[in-house]
Amino acid sequence: MKKGKVWKYGDNVDTDVIIPARYLNTSSHEELAKHCMEDIDKTFAAQVNSTDIIIAGDNFGCGSSREHAPIAIKASGVELVIAKSFARIFYRNAINIGLPILEHPFLSNETDKDDFLEYDLSQGIVRNITKGKNYTCNKFPDEIQKLVNAGGLINYTREKLKT
């Protein structure tokens, strides 16, 4: 089981606030991380720690199809994003770059910023340590979990080609 501290956001967090368009002229993951969430939360980039978790409502990652959004989140150190639902293109981009995501219909309603969660992605199990609540999320099929664990589609493909 891994654990982390929660950053909480609401519904319809779009890719323009995850990583503002003015920073899309760089492909540097480190530079993208410096500006992650800055239009919705000025403190995020300076205070996020590796192992932290983003919790959100419906339609997380809506808006443009930029891969920069999940890259910025992953590069900032966030290990997991849990939302009620994800925009379809963000969902696929997250898988492609190896950012673990889970969906749950009401976990975000019962979780607050700075709560601590522990989780097991392979089982889709999340426990809110702060509140003592347990949740079962929709987990990825084994093959998709392997892709995410490999760090994304490119790394996964490289590993498959070696064998």
Solvent accessible surface area in square Angstrom, and as a share of the most:
residue,aa,sasa,rsa
1,M,130,0.58
2,K,115,0.49
3,K,114,0.48
4,G,4,0.03
5,K,41,0.17
6,V,0,0.00
7,W,1,0.00
8,K,69,0.29
9,Y,20,0.08
10,G,43,0.42
11,D,80,0.41
12,N,91,0.47
13,V,5,0.03
14,D,42,0.22
15,T,1,0.01
16,D,64,0.33
17,V,36,0.21
18,I,0,0.00
19,I,0,0.00
20,P,3,0.02
21,A,59,0.46
22,R,137,0.50
23,Y,43,0.16
24,L,51,0.25
25,N,141,0.72
26,T,31,0.18
27,S,97,0.62
28,S,47,0.30
29,H,90,0.40
30,E,123,0.55
31,E,58,0.26
32,L,1,0.01
33,A,14,0.11
34,K,128,0.54
35,H,34,0.15
36,C,0,0.00
37,M,0,0.00
38,E,30,0.14
39,D,65,0.34
40,I,73,0.37
41,D,24,0.12
42,K,160,0.68
43,T,63,0.36
44,F,0,0.00
45,A,33,0.26
46,A,94,0.73
47,Q,100,0.44
48,V,21,0.12
49,N,86,0.44
50,S,77,0.50
51,T,62,0.36
52,D,3,0.02
53,I,0,0.00
54,I,0,0.00
55,I,0,0.00
56,A,0,0.00
57,G,4,0.04
58,D,62,0.32
59,N,54,0.28
60,F,0,0.00
61,G,0,0.00
62,C,23,0.14
63,G,57,0.54
64,S,49,0.32
65,S,71,0.46
66,R,39,0.14
67,E,72,0.32
68,H,50,0.23
69,A,0,0.00
70,P,0,0.00
71,I,27,0.14
72,A,0,0.00
73,I,0,0.00
74,K,75,0.32
75,A,40,0.31
76,S,16,0.11
77,G,18,0.17
78,V,4,0.02
79,E,52,0.23
80,L,0,0.00
81,V,0,0.00
82,I,2,0.01
83,A,1,0.01
84,K,52,0.22
85,S,37,0.24
86,F,19,0.08
87,A,15,0.11
88,R,213,0.78
89,I,75,0.38
90,F,2,0.01
91,Y,74,0.28
92,R,102,0.37
93,N,14,0.07
94,A,0,0.00
95,I,5,0.03
96,N,35,0.18
97,I,26,0.13
98,G,5,0.04
99,L,0,0.00
100,P,23,0.14
101,I,3,0.01
102,L,4,0.02
103,E,44,0.20
104,H,13,0.06
105,P,91,0.57
106,F,93,0.39
107,L,1,0.00
108,S,7,0.04
109,N,96,0.49
110,E,55,0.25
111,T,0,0.00
112,D,73,0.38
113,K,91,0.38
114,D,73,0.38
115,D,7,0.04
116,F,97,0.41
117,L,0,0.00
118,E,33,0.15
119,Y,4,0.01
120,D,41,0.21
121,L,42,0.21
122,S,53,0.34
123,Q,99,0.44
124,G,0,0.00
125,I,69,0.35
126,V,0,0.00
127,R,83,0.30
128,N,0,0.00
129,I,63,0.32
130,T,80,0.47
131,K,80,0.34
132,G,44,0.42
133,K,84,0.36
134,N,105,0.54
135,Y,12,0.04
136,T,103,0.60
137,C,8,0.05
138,N,106,0.55
139,K,100,0.42
140,F,23,0.10
141,P,88,0.56
142,D,99,0.51
143,E,85,0.38
144,I,39,0.20
145,Q,19,0.09
146,K,111,0.47
147,L,10,0.05
148,V,12,0.07
149,N,116,0.59
150,A,21,0.16
151,G,27,0.26
152,G,1,0.01
153,L,73,0.36
154,I,118,0.60
155,N,60,0.31
156,Y,32,0.12
157,T,57,0.33
158,R,143,0.52
159,E,92,0.41
160,K,111,0.47
161,L,143,0.71
162,K,168,0.71
163,T,145,0.84
